[in-house]
Amino acid sequence: MIEKLNIDLSQTPEKFQDLGHEILDFLIGKLLLIDALEQEIYDRYQVLEEKRASPNQTHPDEEDLWDEYAQRCKEIIAPISIKTYNDSRSFGKPTAYEYLSYPDTKISLIMKSENRAVVETYFEHGIAKKEQFVLKKDNNSWKIDTKKYGFPDEDKWWKDEI
């Protein structure tokens, strides 16, 4: 998948570029796992929604689906996040990381040391948007320290959850 992405390494010194590819493989792989899970849960939710007794009632299995989603998200996110996982995720269409499959998505890797990397994504779905992931080395493995979002024409970043 990473071979198909528009990746800019121009802000990363050559000595870190191999490490940069390792970081991108790690991050994008995990984001795609989250995305696939969100798509699966959304599809299953749609089936339950169609089986509701009436449009303004929930299906008896919806709560279990939400619990399963929270647990499976935790299994993916907790080991890769420096901060404690907050299980307040939602799902929908488009999925959170669907933009990784868009042909115009741009990914920029900024790496100035071997212990910290910044990955910024730029994409458009209705509106132009950007996301920033700060990764840090933690006991010889990479973990996500922070995630932020913003808009390309602004310098401001807003705190976000993975």
KEKE-3310 file (N, C-alpha, C; in steps of 0.2 Angstrom, whole numbers, plus 5000, padded with zeros to 4 digits):
npx = (5004:5010:5018:5010:5007:5008:5022:5032:5048:5057:5060:5067:5082:5094:5101:5091:5081:5078:5074:5063:5055:5052:5045:5034:5028:5024:5015:5005:5001:4995:4985:4977:4973:4964:4955:4950:4943:4934:4926:4921:4913:4904:4897:4891:4883:4874:4867:4861:4853:4844:4836:4829:4815:4807:4811:4815:4820:4833:4842:4843:4856:4864:4871:4881:4888:4894:4902:4910:4917:4924:4932:4940:4946:4954:4963:4970:4975:4980:4993:5001:5001:5007:5001:4987:4974:4959:4943:4933:4929:4921:4911:4908:4904:4912:4925:4937:4951:4950:4955:4968:4967:4964:4969:4975:4980:4992:5008:5019:5035:5043:5058:5070:5078:5083:5074:5062:5048:5038:5023:5014:4998:4989:4974:4958:4941:4927:4930:4947:4959:4971:4981:4991:5003:5013:5027:5036:5051:5050:5056:5063:5053:5041:5029:5014:5013:5006:4991:4985:4974:4970:4968:4974:4976:4978:4989:4987:4985:4974:4970:4968:4961:4967)
npy = (4994:5006:5010:5015:5028:5045:5052:5063:5065:5076:5084:5077:5071:5062:5052:5047:5042:5028:5024:5032:5026:5014:5019:5025:5014:5007:5016:5019:5006:5003:5013:5009:4997:5001:5008:4998:4990:5000:5001:4988:4987:4998:4993:4981:4988:4994:4984:4979:4991:4991:4980:4985:4986:4998:5014:5023:5016:5006:4992:4976:4971:4981:4987:4978:4977:4990:4988:4978:4985:4995:4987:4980:4991:4996:4985:4987:5001:5004:4997:5005:5018:5031:5038:5035:5025:5031:5026:5032:5032:5034:5028:5028:5034:5044:5033:5035:5035:5034:5042:5038:5030:5039:5046:5058:5061:5067:5064:5069:5067:5072:5072:5074:5068:5052:5048:5053:5057:5066:5065:5071:5072:5077:5080:5079:5079:5084:5095:5103:5096:5092:5081:5077:5067:5063:5054:5044:5036:5022:5012:5005:5004:5011:5023:5032:5048:5060:5066:5077:5089:5099:5113:5116:5129:5136:5139:5134:5120:5107:5098:5080:5063:5047)
npz = (5000:5004:4994:4984:4989:4989:4994:5003:5007:5008:5019:5027:5032:5023:5030:5038:5031:5027:5040:5041:5031:5038:5049:5042:5036:5048:5054:5044:5042:5054:5054:5044:5048:5059:5051:5042:5052:5057:5045:5044:5056:5054:5043:5048:5058:5050:5045:5057:5059:5049:5053:5064:5075:5074:5067:5077:5087:5095:5090:5098:5098:5096:5106:5110:5099:5099:5111:5107:5096:5104:5111:5102:5095:5106:5107:5096:5096:5110:5112:5103:5106:5116:5125:5137:5131:5125:5125:5116:5102:5087:5073:5055:5039:5027:5033:5046:5041:5028:5018:5015:5005:4994:4979:4978:4991:5001:5009:5021:5028:5042:5050:5061:5071:5077:5086:5085:5075:5063:5055:5042:5035:5020:5013:5004:5006:5003:5011:5012:5022:5035:5044:5058:5065:5078:5082:5093:5099:5110:5121:5111:5101:5090:5094:5094:5099:5099:5091:5079:5070:5056:5045:5028:5024:5036:5050:5062:5073:5079:5094:5093:5093:5091)
capx = (5000:5014:5021:5005:5006:5012:5026:5037:5054:5062:5062:5070:5089:5095:5103:5085:5075:5077:5070:5057:5050:5050:5040:5028:5025:5021:5010:5000:4998:4990:4979:4973:4969:4959:4950:4946:4939:4928:4922:4917:4908:4899:4893:4887:4878:4869:4863:4857:4849:4838:4832:4826:4808:4805:4817:4817:4822:4839:4842:4845:4863:4869:4876:4886:4892:4898:4907:4915:4921:4928:4938:4945:4950:4959:4968:4975:4978:4983:5000:5005:5000:5011:4995:4982:4969:4952:4938:4927:4929:4914:4912:4904:4906:4918:4929:4942:4957:4948:4959:4974:4966:4963:4975:4978:4982:5000:5010:5025:5038:5048:5062:5077:5082:5081:5070:5056:5046:5032:5020:5008:4994:4985:4969:4952:4935:4922:4935:4954:4961:4977:4982:4998:5005:5020:5029:5042:5054:5048:5058:5065:5048:5038:5023:5011:5013:5000:4988:4981:4971:4970:4966:4980:4977:4979:4995:4984:4983:4969:4971:4963:4962:4969)
capy = (5000:5012:5011:5019:5034:5051:5053:5068:5065:5081:5087:5072:5070:5055:5047:5045:5040:5021:5023:5035:5021:5010:5023:5026:5007:5006:5021:5018:4999:5003:5017:5005:4992:5005:5010:4992:4989:5005:4999:4982:4989:5002:4988:4977:4992:4996:4978:4980:4997:4988:4975:4988:4986:5004:5018:5027:5011:5003:4985:4974:4969:4987:4989:4973:4979:4995:4986:4975:4990:4998:4982:4979:4997:4996:4981:4990:5007:5004:4996:5009:5025:5033:5040:5030:5025:5034:5023:5036:5032:5033:5025:5031:5034:5040:5031:5041:5035:5032:5046:5035:5027:5044:5047:5065:5062:5069:5062:5072:5064:5076:5068:5078:5064:5045:5046:5057:5059:5070:5063:5075:5070:5082:5077:5083:5075:5089:5101:5101:5095:5089:5078:5077:5062:5064:5047:5044:5030:5021:5006:5002:5003:5017:5024:5038:5052:5065:5067:5084:5090:5106:5115:5118:5136:5138:5137:5131:5113:5106:5091:5075:5056:5042)
capz = (5000:5005:4987:4980:4992:4987:5000:5003:5012:5007:5025:5031:5030:5019:5035:5042:5026:5028:5046:5039:5028:5043:5053:5038:5036:5055:5055:5039:5043:5060:5053:5039:5053:5062:5045:5041:5058:5057:5040:5046:5061:5051:5039:5053:5061:5045:5045:5063:5058:5045:5057:5070:5075:5071:5065:5083:5092:5094:5089:5104:5097:5095:5112:5110:5093:5102:5115:5103:5093:5109:5113:5096:5095:5111:5105:5090:5098:5116:5111:5099:5109:5122:5130:5138:5126:5127:5120:5114:5095:5083:5066:5050:5032:5026:5039:5048:5038:5021:5014:5013:4998:4989:4975:4979:4997:5001:5016:5022:5034:5045:5055:5063:5075:5076:5091:5084:5068:5062:5049:5041:5029:5017:5009:5003:5006:5004:5012:5012:5029:5036:5051:5060:5070:5081:5084:5097:5101:5116:5122:5105:5096:5088:5097:5093:5105:5098:5084:5078:5064:5055:5038:5025:5024:5043:5054:5069:5074:5085:5097:5091:5095:5085)
cpx = (5004:5017:5017:5004:5010:5016:5031:5042:5058:5064:5065:5077:5090:5097:5097:5080:5074:5072:5063:5052:5048:5044:5033:5024:5021:5015:5004:4997:4993:4984:4974:4969:4963:4953:4946:4941:4933:4923:4918:4912:4903:4894:4889:4882:4873:4864:4858:4851:4843:4834:4829:4818:4804:4811:4819:4819:4829:4838:4845:4853:4867:4873:4882:4891:4897:4904:4912:4920:4926:4934:4943:4949:4956:4964:4973:4978:4982:4991:5004:5004:5004:5006:4990:4976:4962:4947:4932:4927:4921:4916:4907:4907:4906:4921:4935:4948:4956:4953:4965:4973:4965:4969:4978:4980:4990:5002:5017:5028:5044:5052:5069:5081:5080:5076:5063:5054:5039:5029:5014:5004:4990:4980:4963:4946:4930:4926:4942:4955:4968:4977:4989:4999:5012:5022:5035:5044:5052:5050:5059:5059:5045:5031:5020:5010:5007:4997:4984:4978:4971:4967:4972:4981:4978:4986:4993:4983:4979:4970:4966:4965:4964:4963)
cpy = (5006:5014:5016:5026:5039:5054:5058:5067:5070:5085:5082:5070:5063:5050:5044:5042:5033:5020:5027:5030:5016:5013:5023:5019:5005:5010:5019:5011:4999:5007:5013:4999:4995:5006:5004:4990:4993:5003:4993:4983:4993:4997:4984:4982:4994:4990:4978:4985:4995:4984:4978:4987:4992:5009:5022:5022:5008:4995:4982:4972:4975:4988:4984:4975:4985:4993:4982:4980:4993:4993:4981:4985:4998:4991:4983:4996:5007:5003:5001:5017:5026:5035:5035:5030:5027:5031:5026:5037:5031:5030:5028:5031:5041:5038:5036:5041:5033:5036:5043:5031:5032:5045:5053:5066:5063:5067:5065:5069:5069:5073:5072:5074:5057:5043:5049:5058:5062:5068:5067:5073:5076:5079:5081:5078:5080:5095:5098:5101:5092:5086:5077:5072:5063:5057:5048:5037:5028:5013:5002:5001:5010:5017:5031:5042:5057:5064:5074:5084:5097:5107:5118:5125:5140:5136:5133:5123:5112:5098:5086:5068:5052:5039)
cpz = (5000:4998:4983:4983:4989:4994:4999:5009:5012:5014:5030:5028:5027:5025:5038:5037:5026:5034:5045:5036:5033:5047:5049:5037:5042:5055:5051:5040:5049:5058:5048:5043:5056:5057:5043:5046:5058:5051:5041:5051:5058:5047:5043:5056:5056:5044:5051:5062:5054:5048:5063:5069:5072:5071:5072:5089:5090:5093:5096:5104:5096:5100:5112:5104:5095:5106:5112:5099:5098:5110:5108:5095:5100:5110:5100:5093:5104:5115:5107:5101:5115:5127:5131:5133:5129:5122:5118:5106:5093:5076:5061:5043:5029:5033:5040:5044:5030:5016:5012:5007:4993:4985:4976:4986:4997:5009:5016:5029:5036:5051:5055:5067:5074:5081:5090:5077:5068:5055:5048:5035:5027:5012:5008:5002:5008:5006:5013:5020:5029:5043:5052:5066:5072:5084:5088:5098:5108:5117:5116:5100:5096:5091:5095:5099:5105:5091:5084:5071:5063:5047:5035:5025:5031:5046:5060:5068:5080:5087:5094:5094:5089:5082)
residu = (MET:ILE:GLU:LYS:LEU:ASN:ILE:ASP:LEU:SER:GLN:THR:PRO:GLU:LYS:PHE:GLN:ASP:LEU:GLY:HIS:GLU:ILE:LEU:ASP:PHE:LEU:ILE:GLY:LYS:LEU:LEU:LEU:ILE:ASP:ALA:LEU:GLU:GLN:GLU:ILE:TYR:ASP:ARG:TYR:GLN:VAL:LEU:GLU:GLU:LYS:ARG:ALA:SER:PRO:ASN:GLN:THR:HIS:PRO:ASP:GLU:GLU:ASP:LEU:TRP:ASP:GLU:TYR:ALA:GLN:ARG:CYS:LYS:GLU:ILE:ILE:ALA:PRO:ILE:SER:ILE:LYS:THR:TYR:ASN:ASP:SER:ARG:SER:PHE:GLY:LYS:PRO:THR:ALA:TYR:GLU:TYR:LEU:SER:TYR:PRO:ASP:THR:LYS:ILE:SER:LEU:ILE:MET:LYS:SER:GLU:ASN:ARG:ALA:VAL:VAL:GLU:THR:TYR:PHE:GLU:HIS:GLY:ILE:ALA:LYS:LYS:GLU:GLN:PHE:VAL:LEU:LYS:LYS:ASP:ASN:ASN:SER:TRP:LYS:ILE:ASP:THR:LYS:LYS:TYR:GLY:PHE:PRO:ASP:GLU:ASP:LYS:TRP:TRP:LYS:ASP:GLU:ILE)
# end
